[in-house]
Amino acid sequence: MDALAGGDKTRWDYFYRLKWAEVNTMIELENHKAYYRHQVHLKQEQLQKR
């Protein structure tokens, strides 16, 4: 919950009211964003080594 709420515990109640399917979709989206950020980081490191 904390990661979805961005560390703002006052937003936890909002997430507890959602259906599990909605929360799981949000978690999946955050995972995809993290994966993309990691891939971009790796590519930037690769380009800097040239």
mmCIF file as Biopython writes it, N, C-alpha, C and O atoms, coordinates in Angstrom:
data_model
#
loop_
_atom_site.group_PDB
_atom_site.id
_atom_site.type_symbol
_atom_site.label_atom_id
_atom_site.label_alt_id
_atom_site.label_comp_id
_atom_site.label_asym_id
_atom_site.label_entity_id
_atom_site.label_seq_id
_atom_site.pdbx_PDB_ins_code
_atom_site.Cartn_x
_atom_site.Cartn_y
_atom_site.Cartn_z
_atom_site.occupancy
_atom_site.B_iso_or_equiv
_atom_site.auth_seq_id
_atom_site.auth_asym_id
_atom_site.pdbx_PDB_model_num
ATOM 1   N N  . MET A ? 1  ? 0.824   -1.187 0.000   1.0 0.0 1  A 1 
ATOM 2   C CA . MET A ? 1  ? 0.000   0.000  0.000   1.0 0.0 1  A 1 
ATOM 3   C C  . MET A ? 1  ? 0.867   1.250  0.000   1.0 0.0 1  A 1 
ATOM 4   O O  . MET A ? 1  ? 0.593   2.223  -0.703  1.0 0.0 1  A 1 
ATOM 5   N N  . ASP A ? 2  ? 1.911   1.198  0.800   1.0 0.0 2  A 1 
ATOM 6   C CA . ASP A ? 2  ? 2.752   2.382  0.950   1.0 0.0 2  A 1 
ATOM 7   C C  . ASP A ? 2  ? 3.343   2.817  -0.387  1.0 0.0 2  A 1 
ATOM 8   O O  . ASP A ? 2  ? 3.404   4.009  -0.686  1.0 0.0 2  A 1 
ATOM 9   N N  . ALA A ? 3  ? 3.774   1.851  -1.185  1.0 0.0 3  A 1 
ATOM 10  C CA . ALA A ? 3  ? 4.359   2.191  -2.489  1.0 0.0 3  A 1 
ATOM 11  C C  . ALA A ? 3  ? 3.321   2.813  -3.409  1.0 0.0 3  A 1 
ATOM 12  O O  . ALA A ? 3  ? 3.613   3.785  -4.105  1.0 0.0 3  A 1 
ATOM 13  N N  . LEU A ? 4  ? 2.122   2.267  -3.420  1.0 0.0 4  A 1 
ATOM 14  C CA . LEU A ? 4  ? 1.070   2.831  -4.265  1.0 0.0 4  A 1 
ATOM 15  C C  . LEU A ? 4  ? 0.677   4.231  -3.805  1.0 0.0 4  A 1 
ATOM 16  O O  . LEU A ? 4  ? 0.376   5.101  -4.621  1.0 0.0 4  A 1 
ATOM 17  N N  . ALA A ? 5  ? 0.682   4.434  -2.507  1.0 0.0 5  A 1 
ATOM 18  C CA . ALA A ? 5  ? 0.290   5.733  -1.957  1.0 0.0 5  A 1 
ATOM 19  C C  . ALA A ? 5  ? 1.432   6.737  -2.008  1.0 0.0 5  A 1 
ATOM 20  O O  . ALA A ? 5  ? 1.264   7.894  -1.623  1.0 0.0 5  A 1 
ATOM 21  N N  . GLY A ? 6  ? 2.571   6.307  -2.474  1.0 0.0 6  A 1 
ATOM 22  C CA . GLY A ? 6  ? 3.708   7.214  -2.569  1.0 0.0 6  A 1 
ATOM 23  C C  . GLY A ? 6  ? 4.226   7.652  -1.210  1.0 0.0 6  A 1 
ATOM 24  O O  . GLY A ? 6  ? 4.749   8.756  -1.058  1.0 0.0 6  A 1 
ATOM 25  N N  . GLY A ? 7  ? 4.074   6.766  -0.212  1.0 0.0 7  A 1 
ATOM 26  C CA . GLY A ? 7  ? 4.546   7.072  1.123   1.0 0.0 7  A 1 
ATOM 27  C C  . GLY A ? 7  ? 3.593   7.920  1.947   1.0 0.0 7  A 1 
ATOM 28  O O  . GLY A ? 7  ? 3.888   8.248  3.096   1.0 0.0 7  A 1 
ATOM 29  N N  . ASP A ? 8  ? 2.458   8.274  1.374   1.0 0.0 8  A 1 
ATOM 30  C CA . ASP A ? 8  ? 1.471   9.115  2.061   1.0 0.0 8  A 1 
ATOM 31  C C  . ASP A ? 8  ? 0.426   8.221  2.727   1.0 0.0 8  A 1 
ATOM 32  O O  . ASP A ? 8  ? -0.492  7.731  2.068   1.0 0.0 8  A 1 
ATOM 33  N N  . LYS A ? 9  ? 0.568   8.013  4.027   1.0 0.0 9  A 1 
ATOM 34  C CA . LYS A ? 9  ? -0.338  7.106  4.742   1.0 0.0 9  A 1 
ATOM 35  C C  . LYS A ? 9  ? -1.773  7.611  4.782   1.0 0.0 9  A 1 
ATOM 36  O O  . LYS A ? 9  ? -2.687  6.831  5.051   1.0 0.0 9  A 1 
ATOM 37  N N  . THR A ? 10 ? -1.991  8.877  4.524   1.0 0.0 10 A 1 
ATOM 38  C CA . THR A ? 10 ? -3.360  9.388  4.497   1.0 0.0 10 A 1 
ATOM 39  C C  . THR A ? 10 ? -4.121  8.882  3.275   1.0 0.0 10 A 1 
ATOM 40  O O  . THR A ? 10 ? -5.349  8.963  3.241   1.0 0.0 10 A 1 
ATOM 41  N N  . ARG A ? 11 ? -3.415  8.361  2.271   1.0 0.0 11 A 1 
ATOM 42  C CA . ARG A ? 11 ? -4.068  7.841  1.057   1.0 0.0 11 A 1 
ATOM 43  C C  . ARG A ? 11 ? -4.357  6.346  1.152   1.0 0.0 11 A 1 
ATOM 44  O O  . ARG A ? 11 ? -5.014  5.794  0.269   1.0 0.0 11 A 1 
ATOM 45  N N  . TRP A ? 12 ? -3.883  5.684  2.199   1.0 0.0 12 A 1 
ATOM 46  C CA . TRP A ? 12 ? -4.085  4.248  2.334   1.0 0.0 12 A 1 
ATOM 47  C C  . TRP A ? 12 ? -5.560  3.881  2.308   1.0 0.0 12 A 1 
ATOM 48  O O  . TRP A ? 12 ? -5.943  2.890  1.686   1.0 0.0 12 A 1 
ATOM 49  N N  . ASP A ? 13 ? -6.388  4.669  2.977   1.0 0.0 13 A 1 
ATOM 50  C CA . ASP A ? 13 ? -7.813  4.376  3.043   1.0 0.0 13 A 1 
ATOM 51  C C  . ASP A ? 13 ? -8.409  4.281  1.642   1.0 0.0 13 A 1 
ATOM 52  O O  . ASP A ? 13 ? -9.264  3.434  1.383   1.0 0.0 13 A 1 
ATOM 53  N N  . TYR A ? 14 ? -7.961  5.144  0.747   1.0 0.0 14 A 1 
ATOM 54  C CA . TYR A ? 14 ? -8.437  5.112  -0.645  1.0 0.0 14 A 1 
ATOM 55  C C  . TYR A ? 14 ? -8.154  3.748  -1.278  1.0 0.0 14 A 1 
ATOM 56  O O  . TYR A ? 14 ? -9.019  3.170  -1.936  1.0 0.0 14 A 1 
ATOM 57  N N  . PHE A ? 15 ? -6.956  3.248  -1.077  1.0 0.0 15 A 1 
ATOM 58  C CA . PHE A ? 15 ? -6.582  1.972  -1.688  1.0 0.0 15 A 1 
ATOM 59  C C  . PHE A ? 15 ? -7.283  0.788  -1.033  1.0 0.0 15 A 1 
ATOM 60  O O  . PHE A ? 15 ? -7.575  -0.208 -1.694  1.0 0.0 15 A 1 
ATOM 61  N N  . TYR A ? 16 ? -7.555  0.898  0.271   1.0 0.0 16 A 1 
ATOM 62  C CA . TYR A ? 16 ? -8.278  -0.182 0.946   1.0 0.0 16 A 1 
ATOM 63  C C  . TYR A ? 16 ? -9.721  -0.276 0.475   1.0 0.0 16 A 1 
ATOM 64  O O  . TYR A ? 16 ? -10.345 -1.328 0.618   1.0 0.0 16 A 1 
ATOM 65  N N  . ARG A ? 17 ? -10.256 0.782  -0.074  1.0 0.0 17 A 1 
ATOM 66  C CA . ARG A ? 17 ? -11.644 0.774  -0.559  1.0 0.0 17 A 1 
ATOM 67  C C  . ARG A ? 17 ? -11.760 0.200  -1.972  1.0 0.0 17 A 1 
ATOM 68  O O  . ARG A ? 17 ? -12.860 -0.135 -2.412  1.0 0.0 17 A 1 
ATOM 69  N N  . LEU A ? 18 ? -10.658 0.086  -2.674  1.0 0.0 18 A 1 
ATOM 70  C CA . LEU A ? 18 ? -10.687 -0.418 -4.042  1.0 0.0 18 A 1 
ATOM 71  C C  . LEU A ? 18 ? -10.855 -1.930 -4.064  1.0 0.0 18 A 1 
ATOM 72  O O  . LEU A ? 18 ? -10.577 -2.615 -3.080  1.0 0.0 18 A 1 
ATOM 73  N N  . LYS A ? 19 ? -11.309 -2.433 -5.190  1.0 0.0 19 A 1 
ATOM 74  C CA . LYS A ? 19 ? -11.394 -3.875 -5.395  1.0 0.0 19 A 1 
ATOM 75  C C  . LYS A ? 19 ? -9.986  -4.405 -5.645  1.0 0.0 19 A 1 
ATOM 76  O O  . LYS A ? 19 ? -9.111  -3.680 -6.120  1.0 0.0 19 A 1 
ATOM 77  N N  . TRP A ? 20 ? -9.782  -5.675 -5.318  1.0 0.0 20 A 1 
ATOM 78  C CA . TRP A ? 20 ? -8.458  -6.274 -5.506  1.0 0.0 20 A 1 
ATOM 79  C C  . TRP A ? 20 ? -7.997  -6.195 -6.945  1.0 0.0 20 A 1 
ATOM 80  O O  . TRP A ? 20 ? -6.812  -5.986 -7.207  1.0 0.0 20 A 1 
ATOM 81  N N  . ALA A ? 21 ? -8.913  -6.358 -7.878  1.0 0.0 21 A 1 
ATOM 82  C CA . ALA A ? 21 ? -8.537  -6.314 -9.298  1.0 0.0 21 A 1 
ATOM 83  C C  . ALA A ? 21 ? -7.950  -4.946 -9.650  1.0 0.0 21 A 1 
ATOM 84  O O  . ALA A ? 21 ? -6.995  -4.862 -10.422 1.0 0.0 21 A 1 
ATOM 85  N N  . GLU A ? 22 ? -8.512  -3.884 -9.094  1.0 0.0 22 A 1 
ATOM 86  C CA . GLU A ? 22 ? -8.004  -2.537 -9.360  1.0 0.0 22 A 1 
ATOM 87  C C  . GLU A ? 22 ? -6.626  -2.338 -8.740  1.0 0.0 22 A 1 
ATOM 88  O O  . GLU A ? 22 ? -5.731  -1.765 -9.361  1.0 0.0 22 A 1 
ATOM 89  N N  . VAL A ? 23 ? -6.468  -2.814 -7.516  1.0 0.0 23 A 1 
ATOM 90  C CA . VAL A ? 23 ? -5.175  -2.686 -6.843  1.0 0.0 23 A 1 
ATOM 91  C C  . VAL A ? 23 ? -4.114  -3.487 -7.592  1.0 0.0 23 A 1 
ATOM 92  O O  . VAL A ? 23 ? -2.998  -3.010 -7.795  1.0 0.0 23 A 1 
ATOM 93  N N  . ASN A ? 24 ? -4.461  -4.691 -7.995  1.0 0.0 24 A 1 
ATOM 94  C CA . ASN A ? 24 ? -3.505  -5.524 -8.737  1.0 0.0 24 A 1 
ATOM 95  C C  . ASN A ? 24 ? -3.110  -4.869 -10.057 1.0 0.0 24 A 1 
ATOM 96  O O  . ASN A ? 24 ? -1.951  -4.951 -10.464 1.0 0.0 24 A 1 
ATOM 97  N N  . THR A ? 25 ? -4.052  -4.227 -10.724 1.0 0.0 25 A 1 
ATOM 98  C CA . THR A ? 25 ? -3.746  -3.521 -11.963 1.0 0.0 25 A 1 
ATOM 99  C C  . THR A ? 25 ? -2.785  -2.367 -11.700 1.0 0.0 25 A 1 
ATOM 100 O O  . THR A ? 25 ? -1.859  -2.138 -12.478 1.0 0.0 25 A 1 
ATOM 101 N N  . MET A ? 26 ? -3.001  -1.649 -10.616 1.0 0.0 26 A 1 
ATOM 102 C CA . MET A ? 26 ? -2.099  -0.548 -10.269 1.0 0.0 26 A 1 
ATOM 103 C C  . MET A ? 26 ? -0.697  -1.066 -9.957  1.0 0.0 26 A 1 
ATOM 104 O O  . MET A ? 26 ? 0.299   -0.467 -10.362 1.0 0.0 26 A 1 
ATOM 105 N N  . ILE A ? 27 ? -0.629  -2.174 -9.239  1.0 0.0 27 A 1 
ATOM 106 C CA . ILE A ? 27 ? 0.672   -2.764 -8.906  1.0 0.0 27 A 1 
ATOM 107 C C  . ILE A ? 27 ? 1.380   -3.213 -10.180 1.0 0.0 27 A 1 
ATOM 108 O O  . ILE A ? 27 ? 2.581   -2.993 -10.339 1.0 0.0 27 A 1 
ATOM 109 N N  . GLU A ? 28 ? 0.646   -3.832 -11.073 1.0 0.0 28 A 1 
ATOM 110 C CA . GLU A ? 28 ? 1.227   -4.279 -12.335 1.0 0.0 28 A 1 
ATOM 111 C C  . GLU A ? 28 ? 1.748   -3.093 -13.148 1.0 0.0 28 A 1 
ATOM 112 O O  . GLU A ? 28 ? 2.825   -3.172 -13.739 1.0 0.0 28 A 1 
ATOM 113 N N  . LEU A ? 29 ? 1.001   -2.011 -13.180 1.0 0.0 29 A 1 
ATOM 114 C CA . LEU A ? 29 ? 1.441   -0.810 -13.891 1.0 0.0 29 A 1 
ATOM 115 C C  . LEU A ? 29 ? 2.734   -0.269 -13.285 1.0 0.0 29 A 1 
ATOM 116 O O  . LEU A ? 29 ? 3.657   0.097  -14.013 1.0 0.0 29 A 1 
ATOM 117 N N  . GLU A ? 30 ? 2.799   -0.218 -11.956 1.0 0.0 30 A 1 
ATOM 118 C CA . GLU A ? 30 ? 4.016   0.265  -11.295 1.0 0.0 30 A 1 
ATOM 119 C C  . GLU A ? 30 ? 5.199   -0.640 -11.604 1.0 0.0 30 A 1 
ATOM 120 O O  . GLU A ? 30 ? 6.318   -0.159 -11.780 1.0 0.0 30 A 1 
ATOM 121 N N  . ASN A ? 31 ? 4.963   -1.943 -11.671 1.0 0.0 31 A 1 
ATOM 122 C CA . ASN A ? 31 ? 6.036   -2.879 -12.024 1.0 0.0 31 A 1 
ATOM 123 C C  . ASN A ? 31 ? 6.529   -2.639 -13.449 1.0 0.0 31 A 1 
ATOM 124 O O  . ASN A ? 31 ? 7.733   -2.670 -13.702 1.0 0.0 31 A 1 
ATOM 125 N N  . HIS A ? 32 ? 5.608   -2.401 -14.374 1.0 0.0 32 A 1 
ATOM 126 C CA . HIS A ? 32 ? 5.990   -2.121 -15.756 1.0 0.0 32 A 1 
ATOM 127 C C  . HIS A ? 32 ? 6.790   -0.820 -15.851 1.0 0.0 32 A 1 
ATOM 128 O O  . HIS A ? 32 ? 7.772   -0.740 -16.588 1.0 0.0 32 A 1 
ATOM 129 N N  . LYS A ? 33 ? 6.364   0.183  -15.109 1.0 0.0 33 A 1 
ATOM 130 C CA . LYS A ? 33 ? 7.096   1.459  -15.118 1.0 0.0 33 A 1 
ATOM 131 C C  . LYS A ? 33 ? 8.501   1.279  -14.564 1.0 0.0 33 A 1 
ATOM 132 O O  . LYS A ? 33 ? 9.462   1.831  -15.102 1.0 0.0 33 A 1 
ATOM 133 N N  . ALA A ? 34 ? 8.620   0.507  -13.490 1.0 0.0 34 A 1 
ATOM 134 C CA . ALA A ? 34 ? 9.936   0.257  -12.891 1.0 0.0 34 A 1 
ATOM 135 C C  . ALA A ? 34 ? 10.833  -0.503 -13.868 1.0 0.0 34 A 1 
ATOM 136 O O  . ALA A ? 34 ? 12.021  -0.206 -13.987 1.0 0.0 34 A 1 
ATOM 137 N N  . TYR A ? 35 ? 10.258  -1.480 -14.563 1.0 0.0 35 A 1 
ATOM 138 C CA . TYR A ? 35 ? 11.023  -2.238 -15.545 1.0 0.0 35 A 1 
ATOM 139 C C  . TYR A ? 35 ? 11.510  -1.313 -16.669 1.0 0.0 35 A 1 
ATOM 140 O O  . TYR A ? 35 ? 12.663  -1.397 -17.092 1.0 0.0 35 A 1 
ATOM 141 N N  . TYR A ? 36 ? 10.630  -0.440 -17.144 1.0 0.0 36 A 1 
ATOM 142 C CA . TYR A ? 36 ? 10.990  0.489  -18.215 1.0 0.0 36 A 1 
ATOM 143 C C  . TYR A ? 36 ? 12.093  1.442  -17.749 1.0 0.0 36 A 1 
ATOM 144 O O  . TYR A ? 36 ? 13.053  1.692  -18.478 1.0 0.0 36 A 1 
ATOM 145 N N  . ARG A ? 37 ? 11.949  1.973  -16.528 1.0 0.0 37 A 1 
ATOM 146 C CA . ARG A ? 37 ? 12.980  2.869  -15.992 1.0 0.0 37 A 1 
ATOM 147 C C  . ARG A ? 37 ? 14.320  2.152  -15.899 1.0 0.0 37 A 1 
ATOM 148 O O  . ARG A ? 37 ? 15.361  2.740  -16.192 1.0 0.0 37 A 1 
ATOM 149 N N  . HIS A ? 38 ? 14.301  0.898  -15.496 1.0 0.0 38 A 1 
ATOM 150 C CA . HIS A ? 38 ? 15.532  0.106  -15.396 1.0 0.0 38 A 1 
ATOM 151 C C  . HIS A ? 38 ? 16.155  -0.089 -16.773 1.0 0.0 38 A 1 
ATOM 152 O O  . HIS A ? 38 ? 17.370  0.042  -16.927 1.0 0.0 38 A 1 
ATOM 153 N N  . GLN A ? 39 ? 15.337  -0.399 -17.769 1.0 0.0 39 A 1 
ATOM 154 C CA . GLN A ? 39 ? 15.844  -0.595 -19.128 1.0 0.0 39 A 1 
ATOM 155 C C  . GLN A ? 39 ? 16.456  0.700  -19.674 1.0 0.0 39 A 1 
ATOM 156 O O  . GLN A ? 39 ? 17.498  0.668  -20.329 1.0 0.0 39 A 1 
ATOM 157 N N  . VAL A ? 40 ? 15.816  1.822  -19.406 1.0 0.0 40 A 1 
ATOM 158 C CA . VAL A ? 40 ? 16.342  3.112  -19.845 1.0 0.0 40 A 1 
ATOM 159 C C  . VAL A ? 40 ? 17.675  3.386  -19.152 1.0 0.0 40 A 1 
ATOM 160 O O  . VAL A ? 40 ? 18.614  3.872  -19.782 1.0 0.0 40 A 1 
ATOM 161 N N  . HIS A ? 41 ? 17.759  3.079  -17.872 1.0 0.0 41 A 1 
ATOM 162 C CA . HIS A ? 41 ? 18.991  3.279  -17.115 1.0 0.0 41 A 1 
ATOM 163 C C  . HIS A ? 41 ? 20.127  2.431  -17.701 1.0 0.0 41 A 1 
ATOM 164 O O  . HIS A ? 41 ? 21.246  2.913  -17.879 1.0 0.0 41 A 1 
ATOM 165 N N  . LEU A ? 42 ? 19.827  1.188  -17.990 1.0 0.0 42 A 1 
ATOM 166 C CA . LEU A ? 42 ? 20.843  0.303  -18.583 1.0 0.0 42 A 1 
ATOM 167 C C  . LEU A ? 42 ? 21.310  0.837  -19.936 1.0 0.0 42 A 1 
ATOM 168 O O  . LEU A ? 42 ? 22.503  0.821  -20.240 1.0 0.0 42 A 1 
ATOM 169 N N  . LYS A ? 43 ? 20.369  1.305  -20.738 1.0 0.0 43 A 1 
ATOM 170 C CA . LYS A ? 43 ? 20.712  1.841  -22.063 1.0 0.0 43 A 1 
ATOM 171 C C  . LYS A ? 43 ? 21.577  3.089  -21.924 1.0 0.0 43 A 1 
ATOM 172 O O  . LYS A ? 43 ? 22.527  3.274  -22.685 1.0 0.0 43 A 1 
ATOM 173 N N  . GLN A ? 44 ? 21.255  3.943  -20.959 1.0 0.0 44 A 1 
ATOM 174 C CA . GLN A ? 44 ? 22.047  5.152  -20.746 1.0 0.0 44 A 1 
ATOM 175 C C  . GLN A ? 44 ? 23.471  4.795  -20.309 1.0 0.0 44 A 1 
ATOM 176 O O  . GLN A ? 44 ? 24.432  5.422  -20.754 1.0 0.0 44 A 1 
ATOM 177 N N  . GLU A ? 45 ? 23.603  3.808  -19.455 1.0 0.0 45 A 1 
ATOM 178 C CA . GLU A ? 45 ? 24.934  3.365  -19.038 1.0 0.0 45 A 1 
ATOM 179 C C  . GLU A ? 45 ? 25.721  2.826  -20.223 1.0 0.0 45 A 1 
ATOM 180 O O  . GLU A ? 45 ? 26.918  3.079  -20.356 1.0 0.0 45 A 1 
ATOM 181 N N  . GLN A ? 46 ? 25.036  2.085  -21.077 1.0 0.0 46 A 1 
ATOM 182 C CA . GLN A ? 46 ? 25.668  1.520  -22.261 1.0 0.0 46 A 1 
ATOM 183 C C  . GLN A ? 46 ? 26.183  2.622  -23.169 1.0 0.0 46 A 1 
ATOM 184 O O  . GLN A ? 46 ? 27.298  2.536  -23.685 1.0 0.0 46 A 1 
ATOM 185 N N  . LEU A ? 47 ? 25.377  3.657  -23.365 1.0 0.0 47 A 1 
ATOM 186 C CA . LEU A ? 47 ? 25.756  4.752  -24.231 1.0 0.0 47 A 1 
ATOM 187 C C  . LEU A ? 47 ? 26.903  5.567  -23.655 1.0 0.0 47 A 1 
ATOM 188 O O  . LEU A ? 47 ? 27.720  6.091  -24.413 1.0 0.0 47 A 1 
ATOM 189 N N  . GLN A ? 48 ? 26.986  5.683  -22.362 1.0 0.0 48 A 1 
ATOM 190 C CA . GLN A ? 48 ? 28.056  6.436  -21.716 1.0 0.0 48 A 1 
ATOM 191 C C  . GLN A ? 48 ? 29.394  5.722  -21.839 1.0 0.0 48 A 1 
ATOM 192 O O  . GLN A ? 48 ? 30.441  6.370  -21.834 1.0 0.0 48 A 1 
ATOM 193 N N  . LYS A ? 49 ? 29.376  4.411  -21.950 1.0 0.0 49 A 1 
ATOM 194 C CA . LYS A ? 49 ? 30.615  3.627  -22.042 1.0 0.0 49 A 1 
ATOM 195 C C  . LYS A ? 49 ? 31.270  3.736  -23.416 1.0 0.0 49 A 1 
ATOM 196 O O  . LYS A ? 49 ? 32.439  3.388  -23.578 1.0 0.0 49 A 1 
ATOM 197 N N  . ARG A ? 50 ? 30.537  4.207  -24.381 1.0 0.0 50 A 1 
ATOM 198 C CA . ARG A ? 50 ? 31.083  4.302  -25.751 1.0 0.0 50 A 1 
ATOM 199 C C  . ARG A ? 50 ? 32.052  5.411  -25.885 1.0 0.0 50 A 1 
ATOM 200 O O  . ARG A ? 50 ? 32.600  5.625  -26.966 1.0 0.0 50 A 1 
#
